[in-house]
Every structure is written in C-alpha cells, then in structure tokens.
C-alpha cells in the first residue's frame, strides 16, 4: 500500500533533523539548569535581536517548507470514525499493534520472552529456600522482586500466546474478505513500523515522546494511513499540485467501468463534481496561506538582526 510518496521522504528528513535538534536542545537546557540552578531561566537576546521574533521567523519558515505541495483526495468510506488524533495515544497504541499484529513484531516479542525466561531461571534457583527460620529483609525483598518479575513475564507470555493465535487464525482464514482485510492491515502496520524505525524519537524521563510540530504532522499522516485501512477507505479521485508547476490527476478506473464498480453510474458524475469543488476550495486556501506567510516574512524583514 502506498503512503504519501510525494511528501513522505521530505517529511521524514525534516522530522529526523528537527527531532534530533529538539533532543540536543533538551539535553543542553537540562545541563544549563543543573549547572545554574540558582539563576533565572531567561532567554538572552543579542543587541538588536529578539529571541521570540527569531522563533516566530523559524516557525514561518517551517510552514513555508511544509506547503510546497497540495494533495486533494476524494474517498468513499464505509463509516466515519469519531476518534481524534493524539500523538501520545497514537504512539502507544501503534507500538502495541506493531508488536502483536505483525509477523516481525510477534517474532521480536517471542525472542524477548525467551531472553527473559533465560534470565529468570537462574535468578529463581539462586533464591534462598523458605524454612522455619525467618528470612532476612534483603532475602525477603529478593523473593518479592522475583515474584513480581515472574508475574509480569507470565502475563506477557499469555498476551503473546493470545495475539499469536489471533494472528494465525486471521492469516489462515478461509473467508476471502476477512483474509484480504488481514493482509491490508498487516501491510499497513509493517509499513508504519518501517517508517517509525527511521525516526529518532526522543523521550522524557516518564517515557513520553518529546514531540514538535514536524513530528506531529508526520505522525498524523501515519495515523491517517491506519484509519484509511481500518475503515476500508478507497480513494476514487486524487489531485496533486506542486510549486514547481507539476499537476497530477488520478482517477480510479472503477469510475469508468460501471460493470466493475460498486458505484451506481448515476453517482459517478457526483464524485467528479465533489472532487472538482474540493480541488477549487483547497487551491484557494493553499494560495491564501502561501500569500499570508510570504507577507508575514516581508513584514518581519525590517526587524532582522543587523
């Protein structure tokens, strides 16, 4: 399944660069706070230069980089989900799905469980034997810790077994439609796993990802890919504009082959009309956004550092 070929590589490169930059900045900021905890954290501004103005200029620059192309899709969907995108929730949810709904993910979980099992066996064998004599506090703590690790391992093992069973049942389903949906989802999660594997995702002490605007935009595209697959969305018409003058129109052949399509022939013209109207509206908004950003940059130029 294809995903954002026109913008994915650019988004990925920008995301990696900015995520790495944000990570370095966070480390630098934390060191600064540790070394100068008695000083107030006030951004220093050079003569004739405003830190907030520079930040705003960089934001405008990022926006201009992100709107070099415009893509309009007209889709027919089975249902419209109520869920909204949240980068933290999506990352946790997709990590779980990659682990338990892909062949590679299940293999990684299996290897991790085998490694944990190998570590638990000697640890359990080395524990003090419970006798009539009271255990020392350190021995009791070691036994308690081992029991907690063993309980966690057993829970993860059961989750893996259940996920593996569901995966194999869906993979070997005799229902053509169910198997086709499984293959679409597997391809989707495998692709998302590949995309995430290219990113350097910084996290804070609690394990939450440190997200900036480029990464949120990139993650939203992955979320939209997943939603389109889960909800069985099909793109019937697609138009792409590029600032260098390229214009591409794509239409699903179902629109021109009534015998192959589930769409009533009388509705085909409606699809074309809706897409044309969507293209016109999006083009106006796109042009207006570019004009606004360019005018903002022009108005800020007199305030640039000398």
Secondary structure, DSSP 4 states (H G I P E B T S, - for coil): ----TTTHHHHHHHHHHHHHHHHHHHHHHHHHHHHTTTS-------TT--HHHHHHHHHHHHHHHHTSEEEEEEEE-S--------HHHHHHHHHHHHHHSSHHHHHHHHHHHHHHHHHHHHHHHTSPPP-SSPPPHHHHHHHHHHHHHHHHHHHHHHHHHHHHHHHHHHHT-S-HHHHHHHHHHHHHHHHHHHHHHT----B-TTS-B---HHHHHHHHHHHHHHHHHHTT-EEEEEEEEETTS-EEEEE-GGGG-TTT-SS-HHHHHHHHHHHHHHHHHHHHHHHHHHHHHHHHHHHHHTTS--
